[in-house]
Amino acid sequence: MKPLLAQFPLVLVLSSIACATLFPGTDVREEATTAPATLTPAIAASLTPETASTPALPDPPTAEPSPEELLLGQTLALVAVSSSEASQTPPYALTVERPELQGSGDPRVLSFNQQITGLFEQEIAAFKRDVDDFPNPPMLPGGSFFELGYSLASLPGAIVSLRILANGYYDGAAHPYHYTRTFTYDLTAGQTVALSQLFLPGVPYLDLLAAYSQAELSAQDALMFEEGAAPTEENYRNWVLTGDGIEITFDEYQVAPYAMGALKVVVPYAELEASLDFGGPIGRLPG
């Protein structure tokens, strides 16, 4: 048998309509008296976001800091560090002015200072070895001497090109002697520069430099020892970068007698333009 209410649905509907008609303003809607359902802890936990297990987003990548721009005359200064030494046995006097970059603790600057110091120490050690072979007591009152200094050939900028100038005398020799060493450093790359790096790959750069130098020396009647200007690495080891071109020094006795001294030839950049690698160190020269 059906439940009683199920048997009279129409009566209930009509009864509700009748009450609304007979008693206007009476709200016959049934108010919900049931309390909100309480979630069990298990269900509540299942509906709560699990923030603890959510993977953390990685930090955004940080760009590597750009290397400091190192420019002689702007961020850096080249200063002379002076020293002297005197010895009685064997008798000699030593005077040194060594270049040092100051203005930054960048590793490229430290490398420059270490390398140039090493070069100077090499030349001083060579003098001290040789001076032992000369007479003691000295033939002349002052004995032997050695002076080592430098001059800056390049314009201010990212390339530092130096002439290392030696002037010495061994006690008992007929006359003093002089010679040059050179040192060129790329501050941007933090490396010394080789002559070959100035030119495009495959360029016969020694032939180019020799052809120009031989013509210039001949024009000055200064090419007396032709083998000294032949296209070899040894003959063109002493070069620097100036504002006008590649300067090559030929030391005493290399291409001419002692009386003519050291001779210089500057090969203009314009003469070499088609052969130079402007994507390398020479492209970092100012202007």
C-alpha positions as CSV (number, residue, x, y, z in Angstrom):
1,M,0.0,0.0,0.0
2,K,1.3,3.5,-0.8
3,P,1.9,6.0,2.0
4,L,-1.0,8.2,2.9
5,L,0.6,11.4,1.6
6,A,1.5,9.8,-1.6
7,Q,-2.2,9.0,-2.1
8,F,-3.4,12.6,-1.8
9,P,-0.8,14.9,-3.5
10,L,-3.5,17.0,-5.1
11,V,-5.2,17.7,-1.8
12,L,-2.0,19.1,-0.4
13,V,-1.4,21.4,-3.3
14,L,-5.0,22.7,-3.3
15,S,-4.8,23.1,0.4
16,S,-1.7,25.3,0.1
17,I,-3.4,27.4,-2.7
18,A,-6.5,27.8,-0.6
19,C,-4.5,29.1,2.5
20,A,-2.7,31.6,0.3
21,T,-6.0,32.8,-1.0
22,L,-7.8,33.0,2.3
23,F,-5.0,34.5,4.3
24,P,-3.0,36.8,2.0
25,G,0.4,37.9,3.3
26,T,1.0,34.6,4.9
27,D,4.2,32.9,3.7
28,V,3.5,29.3,3.4
29,R,7.0,28.4,2.2
30,E,8.6,26.0,4.5
31,E,11.8,27.3,6.1
32,A,14.8,25.0,6.2
33,T,15.4,24.0,9.7
34,T,18.0,21.4,9.0
35,A,21.5,22.4,10.2
36,P,24.3,22.6,7.6
37,A,26.0,19.3,7.2
38,T,29.3,18.9,9.0
39,L,32.2,17.5,7.0
40,T,34.1,14.7,8.6
41,P,37.8,15.3,9.0
42,A,38.6,12.7,6.3
43,I,36.3,14.4,3.7
44,A,37.5,17.9,4.7
45,A,41.1,16.8,4.2
46,S,40.3,15.4,0.8
47,L,38.8,18.8,-0.3
48,T,41.7,20.9,1.0
49,P,44.5,21.8,-1.5
50,E,47.8,20.1,-0.7
51,T,50.0,23.1,-0.7
52,A,52.8,21.5,1.1
53,S,53.4,19.0,-1.8
54,T,53.1,21.6,-4.6
55,P,56.6,22.0,-6.3
56,A,58.1,25.4,-5.9
57,L,58.7,27.4,-9.1
58,P,62.4,27.9,-9.8
59,D,63.9,31.3,-9.4
60,P,64.1,33.3,-12.6
61,P,67.6,33.0,-14.2
62,T,70.0,35.8,-13.4
63,A,72.2,37.0,-16.2
64,E,75.9,36.8,-15.6
65,P,77.4,40.2,-14.9
66,S,79.1,41.7,-17.9
67,P,82.9,41.9,-17.5
68,E,84.1,45.3,-16.4
69,E,85.2,47.4,-19.4
70,L,88.9,48.0,-18.9
71,L,90.3,51.0,-20.7
72,L,93.7,52.6,-20.2
73,G,93.2,56.3,-19.6
74,Q,89.7,55.9,-18.3
75,T,89.2,53.0,-15.8
76,L,93.0,52.2,-15.5
77,A,96.2,54.1,-15.2
78,L,99.7,52.9,-16.1
79,V,102.3,53.9,-13.5
80,A,106.0,53.4,-13.2
81,V,107.3,51.3,-10.2
82,S,110.9,52.2,-9.6
83,S,113.6,50.2,-7.9
84,S,117.4,50.1,-7.7
85,E,120.1,47.7,-6.6
86,A,123.8,47.9,-6.1
87,S,126.3,45.1,-5.7
88,Q,130.0,45.0,-4.7
89,T,130.7,41.5,-5.8
90,P,130.4,41.5,-8.7
91,P,130.2,45.3,-8.9
92,Y,127.2,46.6,-10.7
93,A,124.4,49.1,-10.4
94,L,120.8,48.3,-11.4
95,T,118.0,50.8,-12.1
96,V,114.5,49.7,-13.1
97,E,111.2,51.4,-14.0
98,R,108.6,48.8,-14.4
99,P,105.0,49.5,-15.7
100,E,102.0,48.6,-13.6
101,L,98.3,48.9,-14.2
102,Q,96.3,50.4,-11.4
103,G,92.6,51.1,-10.9
104,S,91.0,47.7,-10.8
105,G,91.5,44.3,-9.1
106,D,90.1,42.5,-12.2
107,P,91.9,39.3,-13.0
108,R,92.8,40.6,-16.4
109,V,94.7,43.5,-14.8
110,L,96.4,41.2,-12.3
111,S,97.5,38.9,-15.2
112,F,99.0,41.9,-17.0
113,N,101.0,43.0,-14.0
114,Q,102.2,39.4,-13.3
115,Q,103.3,38.9,-16.9
116,I,105.1,42.2,-17.3
117,T,106.8,41.7,-13.9
118,G,108.0,38.3,-15.1
119,L,109.4,39.8,-18.3
120,F,111.3,42.4,-16.4
121,E,112.6,39.8,-14.0
122,Q,113.9,37.7,-16.9
123,E,115.9,40.5,-18.3
124,I,117.4,41.4,-14.9
125,A,118.3,37.8,-14.3
126,A,120.1,37.6,-17.7
127,F,122.1,40.7,-16.9
128,K,123.2,39.3,-13.5
129,R,124.2,36.0,-15.0
130,D,126.3,37.7,-17.7
131,V,128.0,40.2,-15.3
132,D,129.7,37.3,-13.4
133,D,131.8,36.8,-16.5
134,F,133.4,40.2,-16.4
135,P,136.5,41.2,-14.4
136,N,136.5,41.7,-10.6
137,P,137.9,44.1,-9.4
138,P,136.3,46.4,-12.0
139,M,138.4,48.0,-14.8
140,L,136.3,51.1,-14.5
141,P,135.3,52.8,-11.2
142,G,131.6,52.1,-11.5
143,G,131.8,48.6,-12.8
144,S,128.8,47.4,-14.8
145,F,125.3,48.9,-15.0
146,F,121.9,48.0,-16.3
147,E,118.9,50.2,-16.8
148,L,115.5,48.8,-17.7
149,G,112.5,51.0,-18.5
150,Y,109.6,51.3,-20.9
151,S,107.6,53.6,-23.1
152,L,103.9,53.3,-24.1
153,A,103.4,53.0,-27.9
154,S,99.7,52.6,-28.1
155,L,96.9,55.2,-27.7
156,P,94.7,54.9,-24.5
157,G,92.1,52.2,-24.8
158,A,91.7,48.4,-24.6
159,I,95.1,47.6,-26.1
160,V,98.3,48.3,-24.2
161,S,101.4,48.1,-26.4
162,L,104.8,48.7,-24.7
163,R,108.4,49.1,-25.7
164,I,110.7,47.6,-23.0
165,L,114.0,49.5,-23.3
166,A,117.3,48.2,-22.0
167,N,120.5,50.1,-21.7
168,G,123.5,48.5,-20.2
169,Y,127.3,48.2,-19.9
170,Y,129.5,45.3,-18.9
171,D,132.7,46.4,-17.3
172,G,135.6,46.2,-19.7
173,A,133.5,46.3,-22.8
174,A,134.2,48.8,-25.6
175,H,130.9,50.6,-25.3
176,P,127.4,50.3,-23.8
177,Y,124.7,48.2,-25.5
178,H,120.9,48.8,-26.0
179,Y,118.1,46.5,-27.0
180,T,114.3,46.4,-27.2
181,R,111.7,44.0,-26.0
182,T,108.0,44.5,-26.7
183,F,104.8,43.5,-24.9
184,T,101.2,44.0,-26.3
185,Y,98.2,43.1,-24.1
186,D,94.5,42.9,-24.9
187,L,92.6,44.1,-21.8
188,T,89.3,42.9,-23.1
189,A,90.4,39.3,-23.6
190,G,92.9,39.4,-20.8
191,Q,95.7,38.0,-23.0
192,T,99.0,38.9,-24.6
193,V,98.7,39.5,-28.4
194,A,100.8,37.6,-30.9
195,L,101.8,39.2,-34.2
196,S,99.8,36.6,-36.2
197,Q,96.6,37.6,-34.4
198,L,96.6,41.0,-36.1
199,F,96.1,39.4,-39.5
200,L,93.4,37.3,-41.2
201,P,94.1,33.5,-41.3
202,G,96.3,32.4,-44.1
203,V,97.8,35.9,-44.8
204,P,101.6,35.8,-45.3
205,Y,102.0,38.6,-42.8
206,L,105.8,38.2,-42.4
207,D,106.3,38.6,-46.1
208,L,104.1,41.8,-46.1
209,L,106.0,43.3,-43.2
210,A,109.4,42.4,-44.6
211,A,108.7,43.8,-48.0
212,Y,107.6,47.2,-46.6
213,S,110.5,47.3,-44.0
214,Q,113.2,46.4,-46.6
215,A,112.0,49.1,-48.9
216,E,112.0,51.7,-46.1
217,L,115.4,50.7,-44.8
218,S,116.9,50.7,-48.2
219,A,115.5,54.2,-48.8
220,Q,117.4,55.3,-45.7
221,D,120.6,53.5,-46.8
222,A,120.2,51.5,-43.6
223,L,119.8,48.0,-44.8
224,M,123.4,46.7,-44.7
225,F,122.6,43.3,-43.3
226,E,119.8,42.0,-45.4
227,E,119.3,38.8,-43.4
228,G,118.3,40.9,-40.4
229,A,115.1,42.0,-42.3
230,A,114.3,38.6,-43.8
231,P,110.7,37.5,-43.2
232,T,111.2,35.4,-40.0
233,E,109.5,35.5,-36.6
234,E,112.8,36.3,-34.9
235,N,113.5,39.4,-37.1
236,Y,110.0,40.8,-36.5
237,R,109.6,39.9,-32.8
238,N,109.9,43.5,-31.6
239,W,106.7,45.1,-32.7
240,V,104.2,47.5,-31.1
241,L,100.9,49.0,-32.1
242,T,101.0,52.8,-32.5
243,G,98.3,55.3,-33.6
244,D,99.7,55.2,-37.2
245,G,100.7,51.5,-37.7
246,I,102.7,48.6,-36.7
247,E,106.1,49.8,-35.5
248,I,109.0,47.3,-35.9
249,T,112.3,47.8,-34.1
250,F,115.5,46.4,-35.6
251,D,118.1,46.4,-32.8
252,E,121.8,47.3,-33.0
253,Y,123.7,45.1,-35.4
254,Q,120.5,43.5,-36.8
255,V,120.3,45.4,-40.1
256,A,123.1,48.0,-39.7
257,P,126.3,48.6,-37.6
258,Y,126.3,49.6,-34.0
259,A,127.0,53.2,-34.9
260,M,123.6,53.5,-36.6
261,G,121.8,52.4,-33.4
262,A,118.4,50.8,-33.4
263,L,116.3,51.4,-36.4
264,K,112.5,51.7,-36.6
265,V,110.0,51.2,-39.4
266,V,106.3,52.0,-39.0
267,V,104.1,50.0,-41.4
268,P,100.9,52.1,-41.9
269,Y,97.6,50.3,-41.2
270,A,96.4,51.6,-44.5
271,E,99.0,49.5,-46.3
272,L,97.8,46.4,-44.6
273,E,94.1,47.1,-44.4
274,A,93.0,44.2,-46.7
275,S,95.0,41.7,-44.6
276,L,94.2,42.9,-41.0
277,D,91.7,41.0,-38.9
278,F,89.5,43.7,-37.5
279,G,87.5,41.2,-35.6
280,G,90.5,40.5,-33.4
281,P,92.7,42.7,-31.1
282,I,93.5,45.2,-33.8
283,G,89.8,46.0,-34.1
284,R,89.9,47.2,-30.5
285,L,92.3,50.0,-31.2
286,P,90.7,53.5,-30.7
287,G,89.5,55.4,-33.7
